[in-house]
Amino acid sequence: MKTEKKRFGIPGKGLIAVCILAIIVSASSIITTYRMQKMASIIYEHPYTVSNESRATRSRLLDMRFFIMSMFTRPDWSEQDLQQLLNERYEMQYHSIGIISRQYLGPKEDADRLQKAMEALEKTQNEALPIVVNLDEQETIKYVEANLYPKYDAVNDALETIIDYADKKVQNLEKDSRGMATKATAASVLLTLFLPSYFLLAFWREQKNIQEVRYREQLFDNLSTSVDMVFLILNQEHDSLEYVSSNCERVLEIKETEFTKDLTALRDRIAGEDQKAFDEFLQQRGLDGDKSIDLHMRVSSGEIRWIRLQMFPYIVHGKIVRCILSVSDQSEDMRIKQTLEDALINAQNANSAKQNFLSKMSHEIRTPMNAIIGMTTIAAAFIEDRARVESCLEKIGYSSKHLMTLINDVLDMSKIDEGKMTVSKEPFNLEHVAEYITSIIYQQAADKNIDFSMPLVDITDTDLLGDSLRLNQILINLLSNALKFTPEGGKVVLEIRQLQRKKNRVRLRFTVKDTGIGMTPEFMERLFQPFEQENRCNNQESKGTGLGMSITKNLITLMGGTIAVESEPNQGSTFTVELDFDTPVNEKQIHHRPQDLDALNVLIADDDRDSCLHTSLTLENLGISSSWVLSGTECVEKVISAHKIGEDYDVCFIDWKMPDMNGIEVTRKVREFVGPDTTIIIITAYDWSSIEKSAREAGANAFLSKPIFSSTLYNTLLSVTGTEKRVYSQGQEYENMQMADCRVLLVEDNELNREIAMEMLKMMNIDVTCACNGQEAVDIFMSDADELDLILMDVQMPVMNGYQSTESIRRSGHARAKTIPIIAMTANAFHEDVVKAYESGMNGHLAKPVDYQQLFQTIKSFLEEV
């Protein structure tokens, strides 16, 4: 509602003074705004741009420094390839340095120093290329550290100087900007406070209070026509609404006529949860200055908007006579603010996800790499021992497949983005899993002087169907944590127990128990959350990413299993995992077991009762009776007693580590009493190389690694007794993978990859013709197409790539151009690469590194279709 409007006069001098002050303040605000805009432009165009460009240049520099070593040591990269890659990096760096030099406001010497440092790096690095290609890896590392890294440091130092100066310049300009903003705000506040005060004073002098209200009404009417803010005036004395600006319907969708003597029309539209806050805000009218509050309001369309309610008390002689309320729509500002907050959260989440992913991949990839490097070292040390080398190569192959699975997960970005992960259901042997785990964990435990053992309990099925690689991940994660948090001299045990067998399905329990630092109940509640790690341990070497338990829990859930944990501080921890596996319908059995084994008289000596029971049960399943003792002394006594009555033991399984008498000493004493007739097999951990010489000198015939499985026990008995050849030998899996009268065109530009593929194909008895690029492939096809059965086509090649070559063959018009199978064999492993291969006319896709069995099956399937 509005009061009746009347004309009133203002003294001329006062009006002139007000106008002059307004002009001065406005001019000052305009000048200040212009200076702030200019300063913001300077910040953006100069120090801000220089800082950003310098940081980007430094990031690329650090990236180049990080990868330069791996680039120089890659055997498949020529000097020309390296030079081209480096030239691309130099071009980007010099482009950025040019921007920095033009926009930099600091000393010119800084930019010159950066330019010279970069030129020095380029020169040194270019000079290094023809040198490092002829060096081995260690020489390359030394050369790079001595000659290149100082040049990188020089460039980095120059960039740091420029970044520091630019950042300080930005800070100084921002400080000046804030100072001008403060002055502008002060001027605006001065103008805002002075004008109402002056007019109110003029009204008091010239007219009654009603005239003052009418003038303010007129002033606010004028303001409301151009601003998106509704003004309300409350008379404090009468507690009534005496003014509503005419823009209320446009801004708040409330008609001016809906307001009566109070704010009921506004309150009714405030959201229910905010009405109490609205009432309390109005009751807080006092002398303590302006107030504001943000509330939700529902407009006539049903939409909920954010409004800001501000209160400005008007005080005369220490008493509030009126309150000015302003109501503005803040929905757009709130939306922008929320958008910025969401963007910040998304950026933080993206950064966290990146760190999470990199930490996880580092942890996951290093585990199989450790096994590959370790097995390679062992194979090289025992190069003359064919059996040992075969065992190492088998484990290297298994670890390589594990590593390839991880790399495929990295490359399949849809799985990473959507958190998808799958488990396979493929045949595997529990014995191979145990050997692989032992090969990794045993040496780590030995290095920390930790006793590691892997007892097997009631295991009857070792040929299983499931995801052995995921099982490896689970067990290695648990065992790695156990080793990490178990002090020197402690003990870590992995017990594998078969709980039940129903039809073609078995349930296994894997128990990892350690004597480490344990966990508190509070930490156990969040144990499986990402990045959680208890901080009671002061050993910095025990710090990790905190991802292992989260990964393990997710994998177990994915495989349909369960995990439980028991732990107390300083009392160790026990993790229990139960998983179900299928068994093959046609299980492999040992057929034609020699009858000579039935008559063997066997003695087992091991201080671990469970190990004795397991070995005895395994022998019993092979039809061999046995007895067992729990110490070396008992073993010697029992052997002597049997010898005296003429019932000598044919075979003695003797554990190496027993508390009273070790296995070597027991062997020596047995030989003293019964001679060479009794076969002695030393049972030991994974690596028996340290005791092999002394054990054989004492009279040991063979060695058997823990954990003991039926097949290894059986093969060992056959070997030492000479009854029959071993059931298994490495390489048998390739005997049936033969292709007769088959000729394949192999198109591969990389010499090493070509050699590997040729050897694989020759192992299949396939006649191979090679081409080094796509054009050669087309020429060979046109001349010898009738003699070719299939083409294996690389994609990235010089002269003509694989896609172009395939398209040329398909369009050639030759009689076999449309029918000859063309298979992509490439390192381009993304889904879009597979699609592109098919679009070019190829029939299939094999991703490098190529699996031998997969290569054979692919070739066989296409040739059978022809």
DOROVEX-359439 format. One record per residue (C-alpha): z, x, y; residue in three letters. Coordinates in steps of 0.25 Angstrom, whole numbers, plus 5000, padded with zeros to 4 digits. Layout:
BEGIN
ZXYAla/...
This chain:
BEGIN
500050005000Met/499850055014Lys/500550025027Thr/499849965039Glu/499050075046Lys/499150095061Lys/498650195071Arg/499550305077Phe/499350425086Gly/499650565084Ile/499950665096Pro/498650745099Gly/499350875099Lys/499950855086Gly/498650805080Leu/497950935085Ile/499051025080Ala/498950955066Val/497350975066Cys/497451125070Ile/498451145059Leu/497651075049Ala/496451155053Ile/497151285052Ile/497751255039Val/496451205034Ser/495751325039Ala/496751415032Ser/496651345019Ser/495151355019Ile/495151505022Ile/496251525012Thr/495451445002Thr/494151525005Tyr/494951655003Arg/495551604990Met/494151564985Gln/493551704990Lys/494751774983Met/494451694970Ala/493051734971Ser/493351884972Ile/494351874961Ile/493251804952Tyr/492151894956Glu/492852034956His/494152064950Pro/494151944940Tyr/492751974936Thr/493052124935Val/494252094927Ser/493552004917Asn/492352094915Glu/493252214913Ser/494052144903Arg/492852104896Ala/492252244896Thr/493552294891Arg/493552194880Ser/492152244876Arg/492552384877Leu/493752364868Leu/492952284858Asp/491952404858Met/493052504856Arg/493652414844Phe/492352404837Phe/491652544840Ile/492352604828Met/491852504818Ser/490452504824Met/490352654823Phe/490852654808Thr/489952544803Arg/488952604794Pro/487952494796Asp/487752514811Trp/486752614815Ser/486852694828Glu/485852604835Gln/486652484831Asp/487852544837Leu/487152584850Gln/486552444852Gln/487952384850Leu/488552484860Leu/487452464870Asn/487652314870Glu/489152344873Arg/488852444884Tyr/487952344890Glu/489052234891Met/490052334896Gln/489152394907Tyr/488752254911His/490252224913Ser/490552354920Ile/489452324930Gly/490152184933Ile/491452264935Ile/490852364944Ser/490252264953Arg/491452174954Gln/492552274953Tyr/493352284966Leu/494152404963Gly/493852554964Pro/492352584961Lys/492952704953Glu/493452604942Asp/492152544940Ala/491452674940Asp/492452724930Arg/492252604921Leu/490752634921Gln/490852774918Lys/491852754907Ala/490852654900Met/489752744902Glu/490552854895Ala/490952764884Leu/489452724882Glu/488952874882Lys/490052914872Thr/489852804863Gln/488352814863Asn/488552964860Glu/489552924848Ala/488552834841Leu/487652944835Pro/488953024831Ile/489752914825Val/488652864816Val/488752994808Asn/490252994807Leu/491152934797Asp/492152824800Glu/493352924803Gln/492453014811Glu/491952904819Thr/493352854822Ile/493752984827Lys/492553004835Tyr/492752864842Val/494152884845Glu/493953024851Ala/492652994859Asn/492452844861Leu/493852784863Tyr/494152864875Pro/492852814882Lys/493352674878Tyr/494652704884Asp/494052754897Ala/493252624899Val/494452534896Asn/495252614906Asp/494252594917Ala/494152444913Leu/495752434914Glu/495652494928Thr/494652394932Ile/495352274926Ile/496752314932Asp/496152324946Tyr/495352194944Ala/496652114939Asp/497452174950Lys/496352124960Lys/496351984954Val/497851984955Gln/497852024970Asn/496751924973Leu/497551814966Glu/498751854973Lys/498051844987Asp/497451714982Ser/498751654979Arg/499251694993Gly/498151625000Met/498351504991Ala/499851504995Thr/499451515009Lys/498451395008Ala/499451315000Thr/500451335011Ala/499451305022Ala/499151175014Ser/500551135012Val/500851165027Leu/499651075031Leu/500150965021Thr/501550965025Leu/501250985040Phe/500350865042Leu/501150755036Pro/502350815043Ser/501650815056Tyr/501150675055Phe/502450615050Leu/503150685062Leu/502050625071Ala/502250485065Phe/503750495067Trp/503550535081Arg/502550435085Glu/502750315076Gln/503650255066Lys/503750285051Asn/502750185048Ile/501650255057Gln/501950385049Glu/501750315036Val/500450255041Arg/499950395046Tyr/500250455032Arg/499550345026Glu/498350365034Gln/498350515031Leu/498550495016Phe/497350395016Asp/496450495022Asn/496950595012Leu/496750505000Ser/495350485002Thr/494950624999Ser/496050664989Val/496350624974Asp/497850604977Met/498550474980Val/499650474990Phe/500850384990Leu/501950375000Ile/503350324997Leu/504350275007Asn/505650345003Gln/506450245012Glu/505850115007His/505450174993Asp/504150114994Ser/502650154994Leu/502050155008Glu/500750225005Tyr/499650234994Val/498350314997Ser/497150244996Ser/496550334985Asn/497550284974Cys/496550204967Glu/495550314966Arg/496550414961Val/497450334953Leu/496750214950Glu/497850134957Ile/497450034967Lys/498150044981Glu/498649904980Thr/499349924967Glu/500450004974Phe/501549914980Thr/502849974986Lys/503050074975Asp/502350164965Leu/502350064953Thr/500850064953Ala/500850214950Leu/501950214941Arg/501350104932Asp/500150204929Arg/501050324926Ile/501050344911Ala/502250294904Gly/502850434900Glu/502750474915Asp/503350354922Gln/504750414921Lys/504250544927Ala/503550464938Phe/504850384941Asp/505750514941Glu/504750584950Phe/504850474961Leu/506350474960Gln/506350624964Gln/506050604978Arg/506850694986Gly/506950814996Leu/506550924986Asp/505050924989Gly/503750884983Asp/503650844968Lys/502550814959Ser/502350764945Ile/501150744935Asp/501050614928Leu/500150534919His/499550404925Met/498650304918Arg/497550254926Val/496850114925Ser/495850164915Ser/496950204906Gly/496750354908Glu/497950444909Ile/497950534921Arg/498750644926Trp/499350624941Ile/500150704949Arg/501250634958Leu/501750724970Gln/502850684979Met/503050734994Phe/504250685001Pro/504250665016Tyr/505550705022Ile/506050665036Val/507350725041His/507750765027Gly/507450625021Lys/506250585012Ile/505550475019Val/504250465011Arg/503650524998Cys/502250554997Ile/501650544983Leu/500350594979Ser/499650564966Val/498550644961Ser/497650634948Asp/497850764941Gln/497150734928Ser/495950824931Glu/496950944934Asp/497750914922Met/496450914913Arg/496051044919Ile/497451104917Lys/497451054903Gln/496051114900Thr/496451244905Leu/497751244897Glu/496951204885Asp/495951314888Ala/497051414888Leu/497651364875Ile/496351364869Asn/496151514874Ala/497551554869Gln/497251484855Asn/495951554854Ala/496551684857Asn/497651654847Ser/496651614837Ala/495851744839Lys/497151824837Gln/497551744825Asn/496151764819Phe/496051904821Leu/497451934816Ser/497151854804Lys/495851924801Met/496452064803Ser/497552024793His/496551964783Glu/495452064783Ile/496352184782Arg/496952144769Thr/495652144761Pro/495252274769Met/496452344765Asn/496152314750Ala/494752354752Ile/495152494758Ile/496252514748Gly/495352484736Met/494252574742Thr/495252684743Thr/495752674729Ile/494352664723Ala/494052794730Ala/495252864725Ala/494952814711Phe/493452824711Ile/493452884697Glu/494252764691Asp/493252654689Arg/494252554685Ala/495052584698Arg/493752574707Val/493352444700Glu/494652384703Ser/494652434718Cys/493252384719Leu/493652244714Glu/494752234724Lys/493852284735Ile/492852174731Gly/493952074731Tyr/494452114745Ser/493052124750Ser/492851974746Lys/494251944753His/493752014766Leu/492451944765Met/493151804764Thr/493951844777Leu/492651884784Ile/491951754780Asn/493151684786Asp/493051754799Val/491551734800Leu/491651584797Asp/492051544811Met/492151404808Ser/493251434798Lys/494051514809Ile/493851404820Asp/494151284811Glu/495251354803Gly/494451334790Lys/494751414778Met/494351384763Thr/494751434749Val/493851464738Ser/493951434723Lys/493451544716Glu/493751624703Pro/494751734704Phe/495651814696Asn/497151824700Leu/497151964694Glu/496152014705His/497051944716Val/498252014711Ala/497552144710Glu/496952134724Tyr/498352094730Ile/498952214723Thr/497952304728Ser/498252264743Ile/499752244742Ile/500252354732Tyr/499852474741Gln/500452404754Gln/501752384746Ala/501752524741Ala/501552584755Asp/502752504760Lys/503552544747Asn/503652394743Ile/503652354729Asp/502552254726Phe/502352184713Ser/501552064708Met/502151994696Pro/501351894689Leu/502051774682Val/501451684672Asp/500051714676Ile/499051654665Thr/497851624674Asp/497151734682Thr/495751684683Asp/495851574695Leu/495051494704Leu/495451504719Gly/495351584732Asp/495751724728Ser/495551774742Leu/496451674749Arg/497451704738Leu/497351854741Asn/497551824756Gln/498851734753Ile/499451844744Leu/499151964753Ile/499651894765Asn/500951864758Leu/501052004752Leu/500652074765Ser/501751994772Asn/502752034761Ala/502452184762Leu/502452174777Lys/503852124778Phe/504452194766Thr/505152324769Pro/504952454762Glu/505552454748Gly/505452304747Gly/504652214736Lys/503552124737Val/503152034725Val/501951944722Leu/502251854710Glu/501051774705Ile/501551664696Arg/500751564688Gln/501551424690Leu/500651334682Gln/499351304676Arg/498651174675Lys/497251154669Lys/496351244677Asn/497351274688Arg/498551374690Val/499651384701Arg/500051524705Leu/501251564713Arg/501151684722Phe/502551734726Thr/502651844736Val/504051894737Lys/504552014746Asp/505852084750Thr/505552084765Gly/506152044778Ile/506051894775Gly/505951784785Met/506851684792Thr/506851534789Pro/506351514804Glu/505151604802Phe/504851544788Met/504551414795Glu/503451464803Arg/502951574793Leu/501651514791Phe/501251494805Gln/500251594811Pro/500751714818Phe/502151694814Glu/502951824810Gln/504451844810Glu/504951954819Asn/506152004812Arg/505452124806Cys/505452244816Asn/504352314809Asn/503152314817Gln/502252344805Glu/502652204800Ser/502052134811Lys/500752054808Gly/499951944813Thr/500851834807Gly/499551764801Leu/499751794786Gly/500751684783Met/499851574790Ser/498651624783Ile/499351624770Thr/499851484771Lys/498551424776Asn/497851494764Leu/498851444754Ile/498751304759Thr/497251314759Leu/497351354744Met/498251234741Gly/499451314738Gly/500951334744Thr/501751444750Ile/503251454751Ala/504151564757Val/505551604755Glu/506251704763Ser/507451754770Glu/507651864780Pro/507752004774Asn/507651934760Gln/506151944758Gly/505151824757Ser/504451754745Thr/503151674747Phe/502751584736Thr/501251534736Val/500751434725Glu/499251414723Leu/498451344713Asp/497151404707Phe/496151344697Asp/495751424685Thr/494351434680Pro/493951334669Val/493451444660Asn/494551554662Glu/494151694658Lys/494851734645Gln/494951864638Ile/494151844625His/494151924613His/495451994615Arg/495552104606Pro/496552084594Gln/497052224596Asp/497852174608Leu/498552074601Asp/499352174593Ala/499752254605Leu/501252284606Asn/501552284621Val/502752324629Leu/502952294644Ile/503952374653Ala/504152314667Asp/505452304675Asp/504852174681Asp/505152054671Arg/504051964677Asp/503052074675Ser/503452094660Cys/503351944658Leu/502051934664His/501452054657Thr/501952004644Ser/501451864646Leu/500051924650Thr/500052004637Leu/500451884629Glu/499251804635Asn/498351914629Leu/499051894616Gly/499852024617Ile/501352024614Ser/502252114622Ser/503652144626Ser/504252194639Trp/505452274645Val/505952284659Leu/506152434660Ser/505552574656Gly/506752604648Thr/506652484639Glu/505152504638Cys/505352644632Val/506452594623Glu/505652484618Lys/504452574616Val/505252674608Ile/505952564599Ser/504552504596Ala/504052644592His/505152674583Lys/504852554575Ile/503452574575Gly/503052454584Glu/502552534596Asp/502052464608Tyr/500552474610Asp/500552454625Val/501652474635Cys/501552414649Phe/502452494658Ile/502752464672Asp/502752584681Trp/503952554690Lys/505152524682Met/506552554688Pro/507152634676Asp/505952704671Met/504552704677Asn/503252674669Gly/502852814669Ile/504152864663Glu/504152754653Val/502752794649Thr/503152934647Arg/504352904638Lys/503552804630Val/502452914627Arg/503653004623Glu/504052914612Phe/502852834607Val/501652924610Gly/500352884615Pro/500152764606Asp/500752654616Thr/499852624627Thr/500652624640Ile/500152544652Ile/500852564666Ile/501052434674Ile/501052474689Thr/500652424702Ala/499252414708Tyr/499052564710Asp/499452654699Trp/498752784703Ser/500052854708Ser/500552854694Ile/499352854685Glu/499353004682Lys/500853014679Ser/500752884671Ala/499552934662Arg/500253064660Glu/501452984655Ala/500652914645Gly/500152784652Ala/498852734647Asn/498452634658Ala/498952554670Phe/499052404673Leu/499252354687Ser/500252244691Lys/500052124691Pro/499652114677Ile/498552014673Phe/498051974660Ser/496652034662Ser/497152174667Thr/498152184656Leu/497152144645Tyr/496152244651Asn/497152354651Thr/497552334637Leu/496152334632Leu/495952464640Ser/497152544635Val/497052494621Thr/495552514620Gly/495352384613Thr/494252334622Glu/493552354635Lys/494052294647Arg/493752144649Val/493352164664Tyr/492652274671Ser/492152274685Gln/490652244686Gly/490552134675Gln/490352034686Glu/489052094689Tyr/488452094675Glu/487951954675Asn/487351964689Met/485952004686Gln/484651954691Met/483451994683Ala/481952004688Asp/482451974703Cys/481952044715Arg/482652024729Val/482152074743Leu/483352124750Leu/483252124765Val/484352204772Glu/484252304783Asp/485652374781Asn/485552484771Glu/486952474766Leu/486852324764Asn/485452344758Arg/486052434748Glu/487252344744Ile/486352224742Ala/485352304734Met/486452354724Glu/486952214722Met/485552164719Leu/485252284710Lys/486652244702Met/485952114700Met/484752184694Asn/483852134706Ile/482652204711Asp/482852224726Val/481852254737Thr/482352284751Cys/481952254765Ala/482652314777Cys/482252204787Asn/481652064788Gly/480252114791Gln/480252204778Glu/480752084770Ala/479551994775Val/478652104771Asp/479152124758Ile/479151974755Phe/477751964759Met/477352074750Ser/478252054738Asp/478751904739Ala/478251874725Asp/479151984719Glu/480451934727Leu/481451834722Asp/482451834733Leu/482651894747Ile/484051934752Leu/483851934768Met/484752004778Asp/484751944792Val/485052044802Gln/483952154801Met/482952224810Pro/481552194812Val/481652054806Met/482951984803Asn/483251904790Gly/483051774797Tyr/481651814802Gln/481251874789Ser/481651754781Thr/480851664791Glu/479651754790Ser/479651754775Ile/479751604775Arg/478551594784Arg/477751694777Ser/476851604769Gly/477151684756His/477251594744Ala/478651634742Arg/479051624757Ala/479751494755Lys/480351514742Thr/480951654741Ile/482451644742Pro/482951724755Ile/484451744755Ile/485151794768Ala/486051914765Met/486751944778Thr/488051974786Ala/487751844795Asn/488751754788Ala/489051644798Phe/488651504794His/487551504805Glu/486951624799Asp/486851554785Val/486151434792Val/485251534800Lys/484851604786Ala/484451464780Tyr/483651424793Glu/482851554792Ser/482451514778Gly/483451594769Met/483951524757Asn/485351584756Gly/486351674764His/487251784759Leu/488351844768Ala/488651994768Lys/489352054761Pro/488651994750Val/489451964737Asp/488752014724Tyr/489051894716Gln/488551804728Gln/487251884730Leu/486951864715Phe/487251714714Gln/486451694727Thr/485251774721Ile/485351704708Lys/485451564714Ser/484151584722Phe/483351644711Leu/483751534701Glu/483251434711Glu/481851494712Val/
